[in-house]
Amino acid sequence: MSPSIWQIGIVVVLVLLLFGAGKLPRIMGDLAEGIKSFKKGMKDEGGAQKPPSEKD
């Protein structure tokens, strides 16, 4: 079951009322920065734990 356009609109209005239009860009920027650092950490961790492939 997918949300209708009215449900999406109500959620958007509630978010704007709770956070205010001025805070949303800062929140989205912080979220994007967190995602980037998470991806970088996963990439760094993945390379460090990757065992060397040995052929016998």
N, C-alpha and C positions, 0 to 999 in steps of 0.2 A: 504494500500500500504506500503510494508516494504522497507527499504533502501537496495540498492544493496551493494555488497562488495566494489565497486569503490567509492560509496558515503561515506561509513564509512572510507575508506582509506584516502580520501581527507580531511575529518573532522579531523582525527588523525594527518595528516601532518600539517594542519593549526594550531591545538592546540600546536603541538610541536614547530612550528615556532613562535607563539605568546608568549608562556610561557617559552620555552626552556626546554630541558630535565632535567636540574638540579632543576628547580623549581617545577616540577610535583610531586615528592614525598612529598614535604613540603605542597603543596596545597591539596593533597589527605589526608595527615595526619590531616591537619586542618579541612577538611571536615568531616572526620571520627570522630574527637573529637567533632565537633559541633553536629553531629547526636547523639552521645552517650549522650551528655549533654541534648539535646532535649528530648530523650527518658527518661532519669532520671527525668527531670523536669515534664514530662507528668505523670510518675509513681507516683512521690511525690504529684503532684496536684490532681491526680485521687483518691488517698487514703485520702487526706484531705477533699475533697468535697463529698465523698461517705457518704450518709446519713445512719444512723444506721437502720437496718431493725427491725421494731416493729410489733409484732403480737398481734392483739386485740382479 
